[in-house]
Amino acid sequence: MMRSARAAALCFAGLCALAQPVQPNLPAQKHGLHFTTPAMVWDEALPLGNGMLGALIWGDGRPLRISLDRADLWDTRAVPEFRGPDYKFNVMRQWHQQGRVADLKRVYEQPYNRAAPTKIPAGRIELEFPASTAFRQTDLDLAEAEGSVTFQGAAQARFFVHATAQFGMARIAGGALPRVKLKAPAFGGTPSDAVMEGGPRPSSLAHLGYEPPEESAGQDWCAFTQRGAGGFRFAVFVAWQDRGPVRTIAWSIASSHEGANPRAIAQKRVRDALAQGYDAAFRTHRAWWARFWAQSSVRVPNAVIERQWFLDTYKWGAAARRGAPPITLQAVWTADNGSLPPWKGDYHHDLNTQLSYWPAYSGNRLEDGLSYLDWLWKTRDTAFEWTREFFQLPGLNVPMTADLNGRQIGGWRQYTHSATTSAWLAHHFYLHWRYSQDREFLKSRAYPYLRDTAVFLEAFTSARDSAGKRTHPLSASPEINDNKPEAWFDTITNYDLALDRWVFAKAAELAGELQMEDDRARWSRVLSEFPDFSVAADGALLVAAHYPLKASHRHLSHLMAIHPLGLIDWEQGENSRLIIRASLADLERLGTSAWCGYSFSWLGSMAARARDGERAAKALEIFSTAFTLRSSFHCNGDQSGKGYSKMTYRPFTLEGNFAMPAGLQEMLLQSQGGQMVLFPAVPEHWRDVEFSTLRAEGAFLVSARRKGGRVQRVEVTAEKGGTFRFASPPGGRLLEWVMKPGEKRVLSF
């Protein structure tokens, strides 16, 4: 430990207890959802979930609806075009050079316009109350993950999806009991089309062509089994139990991924839940959520931003669970409107899955974040096969749009066939290592994933530009120029270059950590063969050489080097700061007219990396007030009418929701590069701020309080031990502590 006059101003808690310990700020009633008018559309519902099962509570009682979902309900039919002889990177490149746009769209894009493959919904439960039962209010308690609907008089319905077991429950008391009805998804009926670019696109579930469900019912239960494509089946079972004036309902969904008889599996779960009872089941559910909320918390003087952090952190807890599939575009809240979900509810590695897991790291939620990394690892063989067949190269790349099994499902050709998708995914393996310091994970998962990605990119970038530097045969920057031919650039984009440079730098770093000197030297050599970033005369990052960002754009892909990759970082000195300031000024000059909600969430983190707390807070508040529905779901378009964006549509996706808490966490604590900076981007007028057990790189847990504009207390626990580097708040002076595993230090100022 460094002891000097600079550190003398710091008092250890054992000697000078000037400040009370930092206490967790648990979600309060003000943070939840409270409606005095009923939600009459599915995307304004109360969301419940456990990573595998989801439910949406909406309606006024005539009926009151419980929309059902399960994360592994998918139609995974293969795309025939992607098994044909024309489905090769070299063919795609040749057709592009020949201007064969129609052929490119026919093979690479139009298959996405079919109904399948797609995520599919699970149907709904409808509770039909008597006409005399008048709606009064509906609420979502974030602390206990319980929804409720209250009617005039004493009638109330309460709901939860169990945090760890695969069932949901409802309890209705205080009035007339409702009729229970189970409705299968609208796979039957007349297909309808939505006209999209390139022709009609199927919009209704009827396009999937399924047979009607096998329905059955008894005096106190109802069920259906639905056959999908390729032998897939799922079943929903609902049962209820009346004890005087109280009705308890339980439901479960099972799929053929679990066993040959999904209905029997679902039925057993429901009967066991009813035998246990609502109160007993709720106690274990509530205990899990109590542990979840104890993992980290924040308290900031902006009520809008603080509430959105709690709402979005709650949804993350309801959508991310190890052992379940990772978060898709809508996670466990697939659309319940008779249509295919927006963008098929798929895995978009364009930014959607990546942004969705940003809050896991500094938010101290690594275990549930592993659901993402486990799935990426599980589907590696599929990705290896795709890389060999499509690119005809060694190593690992991943399709940018994928189904449950990680298979390519198509879309805009420039991005769904990007060469750097696995590089962005590898970033999450690296972050898990940096924040956990799990050496077994480093050896068996993080380095192998980076290594295999580096092997592919080493081969893919073997071509050289006019200056002799490595380049891409085709290079793009999501989603610049959409899917027009000019979305492919003649020179390497800053998006691709940032991911290339990051992969080889970090592959070398991890190889060095593992004392694999030959690998470290190999990746360092390849890194040295890439060009520098393309910048404008004022220092702003360009999209590509001689190609500035020409207009407002939703995707900040050209700024990847700043955030999330941190290749250009504030702590590197004035040259990097110039690039960061100029790039953000360029965004401001072009405006936000073409932005989506996630753009503002992403800007929150980027502005925080620029130490611009005012800009970061403004971005997060605009996201929270203009780009979310009253359910708190991110709806892509501006719903405020204030002109933040010309995008005013409302398809619900989750990445904006989950990038938001990550942005606030970046404002409160940064540790990229191994040095912790406390409150790096807090607006000056945020005089009183605190957070509890955020996680820093190196597996350090940090709590801190700022009061009256000055840091009052800092608590640090070394989970794995090691050297903790800390820029202390009075003047940013650097301290270093060598800490033992489990050691805690407390500083009062």
C-alpha positions, 0 to 999 in steps of 0.5 A: 500500500502506498502511504504518503502525505497525499493519503494522510487526509484519508481516515480509515473507518476504524480510526475515524468513523465520520460517516454512516455506512452506505445502505442499499436503496431498495425499490420503493412504491414510487419506483414501480408502475401505478395506473388508474386507467387500465392498460388495454394493449399488451405493450402497456401491461405489467411485466412479470418474468423469471428469464424462462417464463413471462407474463403481461397483466393487462385489461379492465376485468372484462376480461383481465388478461395474462399474456403468456410467454416462454423463452424457448418457444421458437419456430426454427425452420431452416432457411433453404437459400442459406444451404445453396451454392450461391450462399458464399461470401465470395459470391456475395462480394462478386455480385456486389461488384457486378451490381446484382442487387436483385440477386443479393436481396433474393438470396440474402435478405428476402428469406427474412420476410418469411414467417419462419424462423421466428419467436412465437407466443404462448397464448393468454389466460383471460379472467372474465369478471362480472359486469358489476366489477369496476376497475380501480387501479393496477400496480407493479411492486418492483421489490417483490415482483408482484402485480396487482389489479384492484377493483371498486370495493374490496376485490383484488387480483394479485400475480407473480411469476415465480423467480426460480420455478417454472410457474405463475400464480394469481390470487383473487379475493374480495369479490365475485370470482371470474370465469377462467378461459385459456386462449391459444395463439392465433395460429389459425385464421386468415393470413395478413401481410404487412407491406415492407420494402422488397414486397409483402412481409407476413405479419400474422401468426397464421402464416406459420401454417400450424394445425389447431391446438389440442384443447381440453378442460375440466371443472377446475382446469384447462389446457392446450398442446400446440404442434409447431414445425419440425416436431416441436410442441409446447403445452400450457396448463392452467388450474384453479382452487377455490377456498371460500371467497378466494380463488388461487390460479396457477399456470405453467408452460412446458416445451418439447425441449424438456421432454416428450410430454410437455403437457404432463410436465406443465400439469405437474408443476401447476398441481404442485404449485397449488398444493404449496399455496400462493403464500408459501410459493410467494415467500421463496419468490420474494426471497430471491428478489430480496437477494437480487436487489441487495446486489446493487442500488443507486440513489440520485437526485433526478427522480426520473432517472432513478425510477427508470434505473429501478424499472429497467433493472427490475425488467433485467432481473425478470428477463435474465436468468442463468439456465434460460435462453438469453434475452431476445428483442422482447425476451419473455414478453413476446407480442400478444396481438395475433402477429409475429413479434417485431423483427421476429423477436430474434437475436439481433447481434447488431447492438441489441443483445450486446446493449442488453447485457451492458448493465450486468458488469458494473451492476454486479449481476454477473451470474445472471449475465452468464445466460448470454455467454453460456448460450454463445458458447453452446452455439459455437459449433453452429457458428464454426460451421457457418464460418467454414461454409459461408466465409470458407475460412478458419476460426469463429464468426457469428451471424448477426441475426440468429434463431434460438440455435444460433443459426443465420436467419437473414436480413440486411446483407451488409450486417447479417453477414458482418465479419466482426459480429463475433468480435463484439460478442467476444467483448462480453467474454472479456468483460466477464473476465475483467469484472470477475477475475475468474481464472478458470473462465479466462482459461476455458471460455474468455481466451478461447472465444477471443482466440478463435475470433482472432483466427478468423479475422487474421484470415479475413483481413489478409488483404492489404490496402494501398498503404500496405495495411490490413483491410476488409474485402467488404466493410460496413458500419451498422446501419449506415446507408441501410441496405443500399449498395453504398452501405458497403465501403471501399475502405475499412470502416471505423466500426470494423477497424475498432473491433479488429484492433480491439480483438487483437489487442485483447487476445494478446493481453489474455494470452500474456495473462495465461503466459502463452508467449507465442500467441501473445506475440502473434496477436500483437504482430497482427495488431500492428498491421492495421491502420489508424482510425479515420478522423476529420480535420477537427478530430471527430471520428469518421464513418470511414476514410473521407466519409463523415457521418452525413446526417443524424443516425440511430446507430452510433457504430462509428464511435465504437472505439470510444464506447463500449470498446474504450480504445480511445479513452479519456484517461489516455490524455489530450489527444484522445479527449480531443477525439471524444469531444469532437465526435460528441460535438459532431453528433450534437451538430447533426441532431437526433431527428433519426435517433431511436430510444436506444441511441439516447441510452447509448449516448448516456454511457458515451457522454459519461466516458467523456466526463460530461455528466450534464449531457449523460443525464439529459440523454437518459432523461430524454430516453426515460420520458420520450421513448418509453411507454407507460409500462416502461418498455422501450418503444424505439420511437419518440412518444412525447410529441416534443420532436426529439426524433422523427421516428414516432413508431412504437415497436417494443424492444429491450436493448434501450431499456437495459443500456439505460441503467448501464449509462447511469452506472457509468456516470457513478463509477468507471474502472476500464483499464484497471483504475477506478474513478469515482463519480466521473460524470455526475452533474454539478447540481447532483449534490447528494448521490450514492450507490451500493456495491457496484462492481469494478474491474478486478472484482472489487465491490464499491459503495460510495456516498457524495453529500453536499457536492463532496465525496463523504465515504467509500467502501471497497471489498476485494472479492478476489484480492489484488491491487486496487487503483483508485483516483481519490475524489480530492483532486483525483490523486492516485492511490494503490492498495494491495488487498487480500481476498475478502478484505474490506476497506472503508474511507471517510473524507 
